[in-house]
Amino acid sequence: MQSGSPPTTPSGRSTHTMANIIGTAIALLTLILPILMIGHYAPSSSPSLQPAPVAGVK
């Protein structure tokens, strides 16, 4: 190796870095988005479930 030559790097290095960032963002959205949607659309207070009265029992 000559002292004046630039270090060798893979040619697609920046492409792989961008793909890793996009993949990480998709993975995080896949994990976080369902939890946020469940929290958003879940009822704020769950109604208490009481058993239905049985006929003929006093």
PDB file of N, CA, C and O in Angstrom:
ATOM      1  N   MET A   1       0.851  -1.181   0.000  1.00  0.00           N
ATOM      2  CA  MET A   1       0.000   0.000   0.000  1.00  0.00           C
ATOM      3  C   MET A   1       0.886   1.230   0.000  1.00  0.00           C
ATOM      4  O   MET A   1       1.866   1.290   0.742  1.00  0.00           O
ATOM      5  N   GLN A   2       0.561   2.184  -0.802  1.00  0.00           N
ATOM      6  CA  GLN A   2       1.341   3.420  -0.883  1.00  0.00           C
ATOM      7  C   GLN A   2       0.859   4.402   0.176  1.00  0.00           C
ATOM      8  O   GLN A   2      -0.309   4.397   0.565  1.00  0.00           O
ATOM      9  N   SER A   3       1.760   5.224   0.623  1.00  0.00           N
ATOM     10  CA  SER A   3       1.405   6.141   1.705  1.00  0.00           C
ATOM     11  C   SER A   3       0.419   7.218   1.245  1.00  0.00           C
ATOM     12  O   SER A   3      -0.329   7.744   2.069  1.00  0.00           O
ATOM     13  N   GLY A   4       0.399   7.554  -0.024  1.00  0.00           N
ATOM     14  CA  GLY A   4      -0.470   8.607  -0.525  1.00  0.00           C
ATOM     15  C   GLY A   4      -1.811   8.113  -1.019  1.00  0.00           C
ATOM     16  O   GLY A   4      -2.649   8.929  -1.403  1.00  0.00           O
ATOM     17  N   SER A   5      -2.051   6.816  -1.025  1.00  0.00           N
ATOM     18  CA  SER A   5      -3.314   6.295  -1.558  1.00  0.00           C
ATOM     19  C   SER A   5      -4.414   6.387  -0.506  1.00  0.00           C
ATOM     20  O   SER A   5      -4.165   6.174   0.680  1.00  0.00           O
ATOM     21  N   PRO A   6      -5.623   6.702  -0.941  1.00  0.00           N
ATOM     22  CA  PRO A   6      -6.733   6.794   0.020  1.00  0.00           C
ATOM     23  C   PRO A   6      -7.092   5.391   0.521  1.00  0.00           C
ATOM     24  O   PRO A   6      -6.895   4.404  -0.187  1.00  0.00           O
ATOM     25  N   PRO A   7      -7.614   5.314   1.735  1.00  0.00           N
ATOM     26  CA  PRO A   7      -8.019   4.001   2.255  1.00  0.00           C
ATOM     27  C   PRO A   7      -9.152   3.429   1.409  1.00  0.00           C
ATOM     28  O   PRO A   7      -9.994   4.166   0.896  1.00  0.00           O
ATOM     29  N   THR A   8      -9.161   2.140   1.275  1.00  0.00           N
ATOM     30  CA  THR A   8     -10.199   1.503   0.456  1.00  0.00           C
ATOM     31  C   THR A   8     -11.457   1.334   1.287  1.00  0.00           C
ATOM     32  O   THR A   8     -11.410   0.880   2.431  1.00  0.00           O
ATOM     33  N   THR A   9     -12.574   1.705   0.697  1.00  0.00           N
ATOM     34  CA  THR A   9     -13.871   1.538   1.340  1.00  0.00           C
ATOM     35  C   THR A   9     -14.797   0.882   0.335  1.00  0.00           C
ATOM     36  O   THR A   9     -14.633   1.061  -0.872  1.00  0.00           O
ATOM     37  N   PRO A  10     -15.761   0.131   0.819  1.00  0.00           N
ATOM     38  CA  PRO A  10     -16.732  -0.452  -0.112  1.00  0.00           C
ATOM     39  C   PRO A  10     -17.488   0.642  -0.858  1.00  0.00           C
ATOM     40  O   PRO A  10     -17.807   1.682  -0.282  1.00  0.00           O
ATOM     41  N   SER A  11     -17.770   0.413  -2.114  1.00  0.00           N
ATOM     42  CA  SER A  11     -18.410   1.449  -2.933  1.00  0.00           C
ATOM     43  C   SER A  11     -19.848   1.728  -2.517  1.00  0.00           C
ATOM     44  O   SER A  11     -20.316   2.854  -2.687  1.00  0.00           O
ATOM     45  N   GLY A  12     -20.557   0.758  -1.986  1.00  0.00           N
ATOM     46  CA  GLY A  12     -21.959   0.957  -1.614  1.00  0.00           C
ATOM     47  C   GLY A  12     -22.153   1.263  -0.155  1.00  0.00           C
ATOM     48  O   GLY A  12     -23.231   1.009   0.382  1.00  0.00           O
ATOM     49  N   ARG A  13     -21.160   1.793   0.504  1.00  0.00           N
ATOM     50  CA  ARG A  13     -21.222   2.044   1.948  1.00  0.00           C
ATOM     51  C   ARG A  13     -22.366   2.988   2.316  1.00  0.00           C
ATOM     52  O   ARG A  13     -23.111   2.712   3.256  1.00  0.00           O
ATOM     53  N   SER A  14     -22.515   4.093   1.591  1.00  0.00           N
ATOM     54  CA  SER A  14     -23.572   5.048   1.932  1.00  0.00           C
ATOM     55  C   SER A  14     -24.956   4.454   1.668  1.00  0.00           C
ATOM     56  O   SER A  14     -25.909   4.750   2.389  1.00  0.00           O
ATOM     57  N   THR A  15     -25.064   3.632   0.656  1.00  0.00           N
ATOM     58  CA  THR A  15     -26.348   2.979   0.370  1.00  0.00           C
ATOM     59  C   THR A  15     -26.726   2.032   1.498  1.00  0.00           C
ATOM     60  O   THR A  15     -27.888   1.973   1.900  1.00  0.00           O
ATOM     61  N   HIS A  16     -25.756   1.298   2.004  1.00  0.00           N
ATOM     62  CA  HIS A  16     -26.044   0.375   3.106  1.00  0.00           C
ATOM     63  C   HIS A  16     -26.420   1.131   4.375  1.00  0.00           C
ATOM     64  O   HIS A  16     -27.288   0.693   5.129  1.00  0.00           O
ATOM     65  N   THR A  17     -25.776   2.247   4.606  1.00  0.00           N
ATOM     66  CA  THR A  17     -26.093   3.049   5.788  1.00  0.00           C
ATOM     67  C   THR A  17     -27.516   3.584   5.704  1.00  0.00           C
ATOM     68  O   THR A  17     -28.257   3.538   6.685  1.00  0.00           O
ATOM     69  N   MET A  18     -27.895   4.086   4.549  1.00  0.00           N
ATOM     70  CA  MET A  18     -29.254   4.601   4.372  1.00  0.00           C
ATOM     71  C   MET A  18     -30.279   3.472   4.515  1.00  0.00           C
ATOM     72  O   MET A  18     -31.338   3.665   5.112  1.00  0.00           O
ATOM     73  N   ALA A  19     -29.969   2.316   3.976  1.00  0.00           N
ATOM     74  CA  ALA A  19     -30.883   1.171   4.097  1.00  0.00           C
ATOM     75  C   ALA A  19     -31.027   0.751   5.549  1.00  0.00           C
ATOM     76  O   ALA A  19     -32.117   0.370   5.976  1.00  0.00           O
ATOM     77  N   ASN A  20     -29.943   0.813   6.316  1.00  0.00           N
ATOM     78  CA  ASN A  20     -30.024   0.475   7.740  1.00  0.00           C
ATOM     79  C   ASN A  20     -30.889   1.468   8.502  1.00  0.00           C
ATOM     80  O   ASN A  20     -31.661   1.078   9.377  1.00  0.00           O
ATOM     81  N   ILE A  21     -30.765   2.730   8.178  1.00  0.00           N
ATOM     82  CA  ILE A  21     -31.566   3.759   8.849  1.00  0.00           C
ATOM     83  C   ILE A  21     -33.040   3.579   8.518  1.00  0.00           C
ATOM     84  O   ILE A  21     -33.889   3.637   9.407  1.00  0.00           O
ATOM     85  N   ILE A  22     -33.346   3.363   7.254  1.00  0.00           N
ATOM     86  CA  ILE A  22     -34.742   3.170   6.844  1.00  0.00           C
ATOM     87  C   ILE A  22     -35.307   1.893   7.471  1.00  0.00           C
ATOM     88  O   ILE A  22     -36.446   1.884   7.937  1.00  0.00           O
ATOM     89  N   GLY A  23     -34.530   0.839   7.483  1.00  0.00           N
ATOM     90  CA  GLY A  23     -34.976  -0.417   8.087  1.00  0.00           C
ATOM     91  C   GLY A  23     -35.237  -0.273   9.573  1.00  0.00           C
ATOM     92  O   GLY A  23     -36.203  -0.826  10.098  1.00  0.00           O
ATOM     93  N   THR A  24     -34.382   0.465  10.245  1.00  0.00           N
ATOM     94  CA  THR A  24     -34.581   0.696  11.676  1.00  0.00           C
ATOM     95  C   THR A  24     -35.843   1.516  11.919  1.00  0.00           C
ATOM     96  O   THR A  24     -36.599   1.229  12.847  1.00  0.00           O
ATOM     97  N   ALA A  25     -36.074   2.521  11.103  1.00  0.00           N
ATOM     98  CA  ALA A  25     -37.284   3.342  11.250  1.00  0.00           C
ATOM     99  C   ALA A  25     -38.544   2.516  11.025  1.00  0.00           C
ATOM    100  O   ALA A  25     -39.521   2.666  11.759  1.00  0.00           O
ATOM    101  N   ILE A  26     -38.533   1.652  10.024  1.00  0.00           N
ATOM    102  CA  ILE A  26     -39.692   0.791   9.753  1.00  0.00           C
ATOM    103  C   ILE A  26     -39.915  -0.168  10.913  1.00  0.00           C
ATOM    104  O   ILE A  26     -41.054  -0.398  11.319  1.00  0.00           O
ATOM    105  N   ALA A  27     -38.833  -0.730  11.451  1.00  0.00           N
ATOM    106  CA  ALA A  27     -38.961  -1.655  12.580  1.00  0.00           C
ATOM    107  C   ALA A  27     -39.542  -0.953  13.804  1.00  0.00           C
ATOM    108  O   ALA A  27     -40.409  -1.504  14.483  1.00  0.00           O
ATOM    109  N   LEU A  28     -39.070   0.253  14.087  1.00  0.00           N
ATOM    110  CA  LEU A  28     -39.597   0.989  15.236  1.00  0.00           C
ATOM    111  C   LEU A  28     -41.065   1.346  15.050  1.00  0.00           C
ATOM    112  O   LEU A  28     -41.852   1.237  15.990  1.00  0.00           O
ATOM    113  N   LEU A  29     -41.438   1.769  13.851  1.00  0.00           N
ATOM    114  CA  LEU A  29     -42.854   2.060  13.581  1.00  0.00           C
ATOM    115  C   LEU A  29     -43.714   0.815  13.738  1.00  0.00           C
ATOM    116  O   LEU A  29     -44.828   0.880  14.258  1.00  0.00           O
ATOM    117  N   THR A  30     -43.190  -0.317  13.284  1.00  0.00           N
ATOM    118  CA  THR A  30     -43.937  -1.569  13.387  1.00  0.00           C
ATOM    119  C   THR A  30     -44.168  -1.945  14.844  1.00  0.00           C
ATOM    120  O   THR A  30     -45.206  -2.516  15.178  1.00  0.00           O
ATOM    121  N   LEU A  31     -43.225  -1.635  15.701  1.00  0.00           N
ATOM    122  CA  LEU A  31     -43.375  -1.970  17.111  1.00  0.00           C
ATOM    123  C   LEU A  31     -44.198  -0.941  17.879  1.00  0.00           C
ATOM    124  O   LEU A  31     -44.984  -1.308  18.753  1.00  0.00           O
ATOM    125  N   ILE A  32     -44.030   0.336  17.568  1.00  0.00           N
ATOM    126  CA  ILE A  32     -44.650   1.390  18.361  1.00  0.00           C
ATOM    127  C   ILE A  32     -46.053   1.751  17.890  1.00  0.00           C
ATOM    128  O   ILE A  32     -46.930   2.016  18.712  1.00  0.00           O
ATOM    129  N   LEU A  33     -46.276   1.765  16.585  1.00  0.00           N
ATOM    130  CA  LEU A  33     -47.558   2.216  16.047  1.00  0.00           C
ATOM    131  C   LEU A  33     -48.753   1.394  16.552  1.00  0.00           C
ATOM    132  O   LEU A  33     -49.761   1.994  16.927  1.00  0.00           O
ATOM    133  N   PRO A  34     -48.697   0.066  16.582  1.00  0.00           N
ATOM    134  CA  PRO A  34     -49.856  -0.677  17.111  1.00  0.00           C
ATOM    135  C   PRO A  34     -50.167  -0.338  18.566  1.00  0.00           C
ATOM    136  O   PRO A  34     -51.335  -0.263  18.947  1.00  0.00           O
ATOM    137  N   ILE A  35     -49.138  -0.134  19.377  1.00  0.00           N
ATOM    138  CA  ILE A  35     -49.373   0.213  20.785  1.00  0.00           C
ATOM    139  C   ILE A  35     -50.048   1.572  20.893  1.00  0.00           C
ATOM    140  O   ILE A  35     -50.964   1.752  21.696  1.00  0.00           O
ATOM    141  N   LEU A  36     -49.601   2.524  20.091  1.00  0.00           N
ATOM    142  CA  LEU A  36     -50.226   3.849  20.111  1.00  0.00           C
ATOM    143  C   LEU A  36     -51.676   3.790  19.626  1.00  0.00           C
ATOM    144  O   LEU A  36     -52.545   4.452  20.194  1.00  0.00           O
ATOM    145  N   MET A  37     -51.939   3.010  18.591  1.00  0.00           N
ATOM    146  CA  MET A  37     -53.304   2.911  18.066  1.00  0.00           C
ATOM    147  C   MET A  37     -54.239   2.231  19.069  1.00  0.00           C
ATOM    148  O   MET A  37     -55.387   2.644  19.232  1.00  0.00           O
ATOM    149  N   ILE A  38     -53.749   1.201  19.732  1.00  0.00           N
ATOM    150  CA  ILE A  38     -54.575   0.528  20.745  1.00  0.00           C
ATOM    151  C   ILE A  38     -54.879   1.498  21.878  1.00  0.00           C
ATOM    152  O   ILE A  38     -56.013   1.565  22.353  1.00  0.00           O
ATOM    153  N   GLY A  39     -53.881   2.242  22.311  1.00  0.00           N
ATOM    154  CA  GLY A  39     -54.106   3.219  23.371  1.00  0.00           C
ATOM    155  C   GLY A  39     -55.047   4.332  22.952  1.00  0.00           C
ATOM    156  O   GLY A  39     -55.816   4.844  23.767  1.00  0.00           O
ATOM    157  N   HIS A  40     -54.989   4.705  21.689  1.00  0.00           N
ATOM    158  CA  HIS A  40     -55.842   5.800  21.211  1.00  0.00           C
ATOM    159  C   HIS A  40     -57.294   5.353  21.064  1.00  0.00           C
ATOM    160  O   HIS A  40     -58.205   6.094  21.432  1.00  0.00           O
ATOM    161  N   TYR A  41     -57.519   4.169  20.540  1.00  0.00           N
ATOM    162  CA  TYR A  41     -58.882   3.720  20.261  1.00  0.00           C
ATOM    163  C   TYR A  41     -59.502   2.903  21.383  1.00  0.00           C
ATOM    164  O   TYR A  41     -60.685   2.574  21.297  1.00  0.00           O
ATOM    165  N   ALA A  42     -58.774   2.565  22.416  1.00  0.00           N
ATOM    166  CA  ALA A  42     -59.335   1.832  23.548  1.00  0.00           C
ATOM    167  C   ALA A  42     -60.247   2.773  24.336  1.00  0.00           C
ATOM    168  O   ALA A  42     -59.985   3.973  24.414  1.00  0.00           O
ATOM    169  N   PRO A  43     -61.297   2.238  24.908  1.00  0.00           N
ATOM    170  CA  PRO A  43     -62.173   3.103  25.707  1.00  0.00           C
ATOM    171  C   PRO A  43     -61.401   3.643  26.910  1.00  0.00           C
ATOM    172  O   PRO A  43     -60.588   2.936  27.507  1.00  0.00           O
ATOM    173  N   SER A  44     -61.663   4.897  27.255  1.00  0.00           N
ATOM    174  CA  SER A  44     -60.920   5.523  28.344  1.00  0.00           C
ATOM    175  C   SER A  44     -61.248   4.903  29.693  1.00  0.00           C
ATOM    176  O   SER A  44     -60.372   4.784  30.550  1.00  0.00           O
ATOM    177  N   SER A  45     -62.484   4.512  29.889  1.00  0.00           N
ATOM    178  CA  SER A  45     -62.859   3.807  31.116  1.00  0.00           C
ATOM    179  C   SER A  45     -63.670   2.588  30.728  1.00  0.00           C
ATOM    180  O   SER A  45     -64.688   2.686  30.043  1.00  0.00           O
ATOM    181  N   SER A  46     -63.207   1.458  31.171  1.00  0.00           N
ATOM    182  CA  SER A  46     -63.918   0.231  30.817  1.00  0.00           C
ATOM    183  C   SER A  46     -65.139   0.081  31.713  1.00  0.00           C
ATOM    184  O   SER A  46     -65.027   0.203  32.932  1.00  0.00           O
ATOM    185  N   PRO A  47     -66.286  -0.178  31.135  1.00  0.00           N
ATOM    186  CA  PRO A  47     -67.491  -0.340  31.950  1.00  0.00           C
ATOM    187  C   PRO A  47     -67.366  -1.614  32.783  1.00  0.00           C
ATOM    188  O   PRO A  47     -66.845  -2.630  32.323  1.00  0.00           O
ATOM    189  N   SER A  48     -67.855  -1.533  34.012  1.00  0.00           N
ATOM    190  CA  SER A  48     -67.784  -2.716  34.869  1.00  0.00           C
ATOM    191  C   SER A  48     -68.797  -3.741  34.375  1.00  0.00           C
ATOM    192  O   SER A  48     -69.968  -3.429  34.156  1.00  0.00           O
ATOM    193  N   LEU A  49     -68.338  -4.924  34.211  1.00  0.00           N
ATOM    194  CA  LEU A  49     -69.197  -6.004  33.740  1.00  0.00           C
ATOM    195  C   LEU A  49     -69.870  -6.656  34.939  1.00  0.00           C
ATOM    196  O   LEU A  49     -69.210  -7.207  35.820  1.00  0.00           O
ATOM    197  N   GLN A  50     -71.186  -6.582  34.955  1.00  0.00           N
ATOM    198  CA  GLN A  50     -71.929  -7.213  36.030  1.00  0.00           C
ATOM    199  C   GLN A  50     -72.709  -8.373  35.444  1.00  0.00           C
ATOM    200  O   GLN A  50     -73.249  -8.277  34.342  1.00  0.00           O
ATOM    201  N   PRO A  51     -72.765  -9.469  36.185  1.00  0.00           N
ATOM    202  CA  PRO A  51     -73.488 -10.626  35.664  1.00  0.00           C
ATOM    203  C   PRO A  51     -74.972 -10.321  35.491  1.00  0.00           C
ATOM    204  O   PRO A  51     -75.565  -9.571  36.266  1.00  0.00           O
ATOM    205  N   ALA A  52     -75.546 -10.908  34.473  1.00  0.00           N
ATOM    206  CA  ALA A  52     -76.976 -10.716  34.229  1.00  0.00           C
ATOM    207  C   ALA A  52     -77.755 -11.463  35.311  1.00  0.00           C
ATOM    208  O   ALA A  52     -77.367 -12.551  35.736  1.00  0.00           O
ATOM    209  N   PRO A  53     -78.853 -10.865  35.744  1.00  0.00           N
ATOM    210  CA  PRO A  53     -79.668 -11.542  36.768  1.00  0.00           C
ATOM    211  C   PRO A  53     -80.268 -12.838  36.213  1.00  0.00           C
ATOM    212  O   PRO A  53     -80.720 -12.897  35.069  1.00  0.00           O
ATOM    213  N   VAL A  54     -80.257 -13.859  37.050  1.00  0.00           N
ATOM    214  CA  VAL A  54     -80.797 -15.152  36.647  1.00  0.00           C
ATOM    215  C   VAL A  54     -82.236 -15.211  37.134  1.00  0.00           C
ATOM    216  O   VAL A  54     -82.505 -14.918  38.299  1.00  0.00           O
ATOM    217  N   ALA A  55     -83.160 -15.585  36.264  1.00  0.00           N
ATOM    218  CA  ALA A  55     -84.581 -15.636  36.603  1.00  0.00           C
ATOM    219  C   ALA A  55     -84.836 -16.763  37.597  1.00  0.00           C
ATOM    220  O   ALA A  55     -84.300 -17.862  37.454  1.00  0.00           O
ATOM    221  N   GLY A  56     -85.646 -16.485  38.591  1.00  0.00           N
ATOM    222  CA  GLY A  56     -86.058 -17.505  39.546  1.00  0.00           C
ATOM    223  C   GLY A  56     -85.128 -17.631  40.753  1.00  0.00           C
ATOM    224  O   GLY A  56     -85.382 -18.454  41.632  1.00  0.00           O
ATOM    225  N   VAL A  57     -84.077 -16.852  40.813  1.00  0.00           N
ATOM    226  CA  VAL A  57     -83.151 -16.916  41.948  1.00  0.00           C
ATOM    227  C   VAL A  57     -83.369 -15.686  42.789  1.00  0.00           C
ATOM    228  O   VAL A  57     -83.382 -14.564  42.282  1.00  0.00           O
ATOM    229  N   LYS A  58     -83.542 -15.904  44.097  1.00  0.00           N
ATOM    230  CA  LYS A  58     -83.791 -14.772  45.004  1.00  0.00           C
ATOM    231  C   LYS A  58     -82.626 -14.579  45.916  1.00  0.00           C
ATOM    232  O   LYS A  58     -82.640 -13.678  46.754  1.00  0.00           O
TER     233      LYS A  58
END
